[in-house]
Every structure is written in C-alpha cells, then in structure tokens.
Amino acid sequence: MSTKPVTVHILDKEYLISCDDNEREQLHTAVTFLNMKMKDVKDGGKIIGSERIAVMAALNIAHELLAYKRQNADYTKTIDKTVQRLRNKLEQALTSSKQLEMHQ
C-alpha cells in the first residue's frame, strides 16, 4: 500500500490529506458526505463561520451515528432473542423426538 497526499475541498477550502491508495474512494465519499452536512448547516443561515459550521455538522453526524448504533443494538437484541427462542424450540422438538424413539 502506498500513502500519498490527496487534495480535497471541504466547504470551499482545500485540504491535503494523507491517504492509502485503497482508501481513496472512501475518503472521497466521506468528503462528499461532510460537504453535504456542512452545506445543510450553512444553508440554515443561523451559523456563521467555517469552524462553527464544522462543529455543528460534526454534532449532527455524531447524533445520527449514535441513533444508528442504538437502532442497530436494538435490532441485534431482537435477532438474538429470536434465535434463542428458535434454538429452545428446536431443542424441545429434538428431546421430544428422542423420548418418542425410546418408548417405541
């Protein structure tokens, strides 16, 4: 892997970022996403200044990430409970089947 500097533009400012060749596409996707979030904050008109816009965009992204993690954790718990319930039913069925075989 080769790390090379990549020039990106975030909210009309140029940044030089070191990036592995195999991560460039992800970097550009992240930059596009960040630009969109920062533009949303800027277009809201209540926040002035690049640093403040960046902080508000970061807070919005952090909020979305935490909500996603919470939703994912809830989903994982639901899946785990379903798998455990199915495992219990399967064990009961196998136990019943063995008992039937023993009585025959």
C-alpha positions in Angstrom: 0.0 0.0 0.0 1.1 3.5 -0.8 0.2 6.5 1.2 0.0 9.7 -0.9 -1.4 13.1 -0.2 -4.8 13.8 -1.7 -6.3 17.2 -2.2 -9.9 17.5 -1.1 -12.3 20.5 -0.9 -14.5 20.9 2.1 -16.8 23.9 2.2 -14.7 25.8 -0.4 -11.4 25.2 1.4 -8.7 23.0 0.2 -7.1 20.3 2.4 -4.2 18.0 1.8 -4.8 14.6 3.4 -2.6 11.6 3.5 -4.4 8.5 2.3 -3.7 4.9 1.3 -4.4 4.2 -2.3 -7.0 1.6 -1.3 -8.9 4.1 0.9 -9.2 7.0 -1.7 -12.7 6.1 -2.7 -13.9 6.0 0.9 -12.2 9.3 1.6 -14.0 11.0 -1.4 -17.3 9.5 -0.2 -16.7 10.9 3.3 -15.7 14.3 1.9 -18.9 14.4 -0.2 -21.0 13.4 2.8 -19.3 16.0 5.1 -19.7 18.7 2.4 -23.4 17.9 2.2 -23.8 18.1 6.0 -21.9 21.4 6.3 -23.8 22.9 3.4 -27.1 22.0 5.2 -25.9 23.8 8.3 -24.6 26.8 6.3 -27.9 27.0 4.3 -29.8 27.0 7.5 -28.4 30.6 7.9 -28.2 30.6 11.6 -24.5 29.6 11.9 -21.7 31.8 10.5 -18.1 30.8 10.2 -16.5 27.7 8.9 -15.3 26.4 12.2 -18.8 26.7 13.8 -20.4 25.2 10.7 -17.9 22.2 11.0 -18.7 21.8 14.7 -22.5 21.8 14.1 -22.1 19.4 11.2 -20.0 17.1 13.4 -22.6 17.2 16.1 -25.3 16.3 13.6 -23.3 13.4 12.2 -22.5 12.2 15.8 -26.2 12.3 16.6 -27.0 10.3 13.5 -24.3 7.8 14.3 -25.4 7.3 17.9 -29.0 6.9 16.8 -27.9 4.3 14.2 -25.9 2.4 16.8 -28.8 2.4 19.2 -31.1 1.2 16.5 -28.6 -1.5 15.4 -28.2 -2.6 19.0 -32.0 -2.9 19.5 -32.2 -4.9 16.2 -29.3 -7.2 17.3 -31.1 -7.9 20.6 -34.3 -8.7 18.8 -32.4 -11.1 16.5 -30.6 -12.7 19.4 -33.9 -13.3 21.3 -35.5 -14.8 18.2 -32.5 -17.1 17.6 -32.6 -18.2 21.3 -36.3 -18.8 21.1 -35.9 -20.9 17.9 -32.9 -22.8 19.5 -35.1 -23.6 22.5 -38.0 -24.9 20.3 -35.5 -27.0 18.3 -34.1 -28.5 21.5 -37.6 -29.2 22.8 -38.5 -30.9 19.5 -35.3 -33.0 19.5 -35.9 -34.0 23.1 -39.5 -35.0 22.4 -38.4 -36.9 19.3 -35.8 -38.9 21.3 -38.3 -39.6 24.0 -40.7 -41.0 21.4 -38.0 -43.2 19.9 -37.1 -44.5 23.4 -40.8 -45.5 24.1 -41.2 -47.4 20.8 
